[in-house]
Amino acid sequence: MDLHITIIGAGVVGLAIAAELSKKHENIFVFEKNSGFGQETSSRNSEVIHSGIYYPQNSLKTELCSVGNRLLYDWCDSYRVPYQKIGKFIIAINEEDCENLQLLFNNGIKNNIPGLKLVTSEEFTEIEPKIKAKKAIFSETTGIVDSHSLMASFEAYASNNGATFAYNHQINNISKIKGGYNLKILSGNETFFYTSEIVINAAGLMADKIAALPGINPDEADYQLSYAKGHYFRLKPGMSNLAEHLIYPVPQKNWIYREVSNSVLIYIICPIIFWIILMSRELRRNLLNQFIVMLPLLNLMTFRKTKWEYGQNCRKKAKVSEISLSMKNQIKVSPAFGI
Ligand SMILES: Cc1cc2nc3c(=O)[nH]c(=O)nc-3n(C[C@H](O)[C@H](O)[C@H](O)COP(=O)(O)OP(=O)(O)OC[C@H]3O[C@@H](n4cnc5c(N)ncnc54)[C@H](O)[C@@H]3O)c2cc1C
């Protein structure tokens, strides 16, 4: 075989796997279709280090999230990746929220998430005077990380251990052969063929397509993807002292997800995430309606599309829509409308 281990995709997952495997294995190749690492979902997210409070008990997601939380902070300390363990408040603003908040807190305790605390309205106001809440959960282990530096550290670590990164190389076909796989790889106008003993699929949003190449049926194997899309809004410079912590509303039924944060590299961002199921026409219409409903509530003054955003380390951020908000001194974060 030409290669021992092939990793498809240099997003944060492929990079982290490469770093870990490079401790013990040689002849590792990472193939990435873009010109560098982390140019897709891994550079278009909120950069939050989650605690694992939300996920079902005894699930793999809970286990990986809570162990990963600890390992990620350790890695950042060891390799000087910028992060801030700023903590997060999940807030309730009405009675129904308070019930959901208590259920969420109980879930977190059963998941053994460390550093969770219920906070009264008065305690919360003292810490975050510009935001109102009836009750809140404080999650001490939630933080934010500079995702570009994190990915760069994984790449450097794996490279130092001998792993090879082949950018502008797209895996085009995979077939099973005795003792491994045959890979067809495109780079520009050239086509290469390699054999590899082990192939690791870390292709993110293309993972189902990659799995299908050697004949795995994504439906039968339960590899279907659920798409999520985020819209990020930046507050005007000068308004970045709105909150000291991450602030999340309690998840609702049919929830739209919002957060407010001071990120490591940029000002405050307020992402709105909504799940997209196959982007049907009906869904698009619903999303548009939701957005239109939100506009007056956002006290919108200007709304314009911006080009690519770059953070201090030339970190690529998602294409964002920039919003200038007229804010009063007191801001009420409502789960119905966000800010
Ligand atoms: C709006 C939003 C906010 C989020 N916020 C958070 C957060 O705060 N905290 C958190 O932990 N997670 C967050 N996530 C989730 C997180 O971003 C993803 O789980 C993570 O980035 C996935 O990384 P990945 O490496 O699997 O995928 P990707 O980053 O998509 O990497 C996959 C790579 O595979 C490459 N590839 C695909 N096909 C091929 C091919 N045929 N040949 C070669 N290369 C190929 C792609 O080019 C890509 O670079 C968020 C996600 C979204 C959408």
The ligand as an SDF file (V2000), in Angstrom:
LIG
                    3D

 53 58  0  0  0  0  0  0  0  0999 V2000
  -23.2520   28.3820   12.4760 C   0  0  0  0  0  0  0  0  0  0  0  0
  -22.4840   27.3330   13.2100 C   0  0  0  0  0  0  0  0  0  0  0  0
  -22.0090   27.6060   14.4820 C   0  0  0  0  0  0  0  0  0  0  0  0
  -21.3000   26.6140   15.1730 C   0  0  0  0  0  0  0  0  0  0  0  0
  -20.8030   26.9080   16.4150 N   0  0  0  0  0  0  0  0  0  0  0  0
  -20.0620   25.9810   17.0630 C   0  0  0  0  0  0  0  0  0  0  0  0
  -19.4980   26.2710   18.3280 C   0  0  0  0  0  0  0  0  0  0  0  0
  -19.6540   27.3600   18.8480 O   0  0  0  0  0  0  0  0  0  0  0  0
  -18.7700   25.3110   18.9440 N   0  0  0  0  0  0  0  0  0  0  0  0
  -18.5740   24.0650   18.3760 C   0  0  0  0  0  0  0  0  0  0  0  0
  -17.9010   23.2270   18.9970 O   0  0  0  0  0  0  0  0  0  0  0  0
  -19.0740   23.7800   17.1730 N   0  0  0  0  0  0  0  0  0  0  0  0
  -19.8010   24.7010   16.4940 C   0  0  0  0  0  0  0  0  0  0  0  0
  -20.3140   24.4110   15.2730 N   0  0  0  0  0  0  0  0  0  0  0  0
  -20.0270   23.1040   14.7020 C   0  0  0  0  0  0  0  0  0  0  0  0
  -18.5890   23.0340   14.1630 C   0  0  0  0  0  0  0  0  0  0  0  0
  -18.2670   24.1800   13.4150 O   0  0  0  0  0  0  0  0  0  0  0  0
  -18.4510   21.7900   13.2800 C   0  0  0  0  0  0  0  0  0  0  0  0
  -18.8750   20.6740   14.0260 O   0  0  0  0  0  0  0  0  0  0  0  0
  -17.0310   21.5670   12.8330 C   0  0  0  0  0  0  0  0  0  0  0  0
  -16.4570   22.7190   12.2450 O   0  0  0  0  0  0  0  0  0  0  0  0
  -17.0110   20.4080   11.8360 C   0  0  0  0  0  0  0  0  0  0  0  0
  -15.6840   20.2520   11.4200 O   0  0  0  0  0  0  0  0  0  0  0  0
  -15.3390   19.2050   10.3060 P   0  0  0  0  0  0  0  0  0  0  0  0
  -13.8650   19.0970   10.2500 O   0  0  0  0  0  0  0  0  0  0  0  0
  -16.1350   17.9520   10.5400 O   0  0  0  0  0  0  0  0  0  0  0  0
  -15.9660   19.8170    8.9570 O   0  0  0  0  0  0  0  0  0  0  0  0
  -15.4030   20.9520    7.9770 P   0  0  0  0  0  0  0  0  0  0  0  0
  -14.8390   22.0990    8.7100 O   0  0  0  0  0  0  0  0  0  0  0  0
  -16.5040   21.2130    7.0070 O   0  0  0  0  0  0  0  0  0  0  0  0
  -14.2080   20.2250    7.2430 O   0  0  0  0  0  0  0  0  0  0  0  0
  -14.4120   19.2460    6.2500 C   0  0  0  0  0  0  0  0  0  0  0  0
  -13.3520   19.4400    5.2070 C   0  0  0  0  0  0  0  0  0  0  0  0
  -13.4360   18.3650    4.2740 O   0  0  0  0  0  0  0  0  0  0  0  0
  -13.0830   18.8770    3.0030 C   0  0  0  0  0  0  0  0  0  0  0  0
  -13.5880   17.9890    1.9750 N   0  0  0  0  0  0  0  0  0  0  0  0
  -14.8840   17.6740    1.7180 C   0  0  0  0  0  0  0  0  0  0  0  0
  -14.9590   16.8240    0.6800 N   0  0  0  0  0  0  0  0  0  0  0  0
  -13.6770   16.5830    0.2820 C   0  0  0  0  0  0  0  0  0  0  0  0
  -13.1080   15.7880   -0.7500 C   0  0  0  0  0  0  0  0  0  0  0  0
  -13.8640   15.0760   -1.5890 N   0  0  0  0  0  0  0  0  0  0  0  0
  -11.7730   15.7670   -0.8920 N   0  0  0  0  0  0  0  0  0  0  0  0
  -10.9700   16.5000   -0.0540 C   0  0  0  0  0  0  0  0  0  0  0  0
  -11.4620   17.2830    0.9270 N   0  0  0  0  0  0  0  0  0  0  0  0
  -12.8040   17.3220    1.0980 C   0  0  0  0  0  0  0  0  0  0  0  0
  -13.7580   20.2390    2.9980 C   0  0  0  0  0  0  0  0  0  0  0  0
  -13.1810   21.0850    2.0070 O   0  0  0  0  0  0  0  0  0  0  0  0
  -13.5260   20.7190    4.4170 C   0  0  0  0  0  0  0  0  0  0  0  0
  -12.3680   21.5070    4.5360 O   0  0  0  0  0  0  0  0  0  0  0  0
  -21.0500   25.3600   14.5690 C   0  0  0  0  0  0  0  0  0  0  0  0
  -21.5300   25.0980   13.2860 C   0  0  0  0  0  0  0  0  0  0  0  0
  -22.2370   26.0760   12.6110 C   0  0  0  0  0  0  0  0  0  0  0  0
  -22.7300   25.7880   11.2240 C   0  0  0  0  0  0  0  0  0  0  0  0
  1  2  1  0
  2  3  1  0
  2 52  2  0
  3  4  2  0
  4  5  1  0
  4 50  1  0
  5  6  2  0
  6  7  1  0
  6 13  1  0
  7  8  2  0
  7  9  1  0
  9 10  1  0
 10 11  2  0
 10 12  1  0
 12 13  2  0
 13 14  1  0
 14 15  1  0
 14 50  1  0
 15 16  1  0
 16 17  1  0
 16 18  1  0
 18 19  1  0
 18 20  1  0
 20 21  1  0
 20 22  1  0
 22 23  1  0
 23 24  1  0
 24 25  2  0
 24 26  1  0
 24 27  1  0
 27 28  1  0
 28 29  2  0
 28 30  1  0
 28 31  1  0
 31 32  1  0
 32 33  1  0
 33 34  1  0
 33 48  1  0
 34 35  1  0
 35 36  1  0
 35 46  1  0
 36 37  1  0
 36 45  1  0
 37 38  2  0
 38 39  1  0
 39 40  1  0
 39 45  2  0
 40 41  1  0
 40 42  2  0
 42 43  1  0
 43 44  2  0
 44 45  1  0
 46 47  1  0
 46 48  1  0
 48 49  1  0
 50 51  2  0
 51 52  1  0
 52 53  1  0
M  END
$$$$
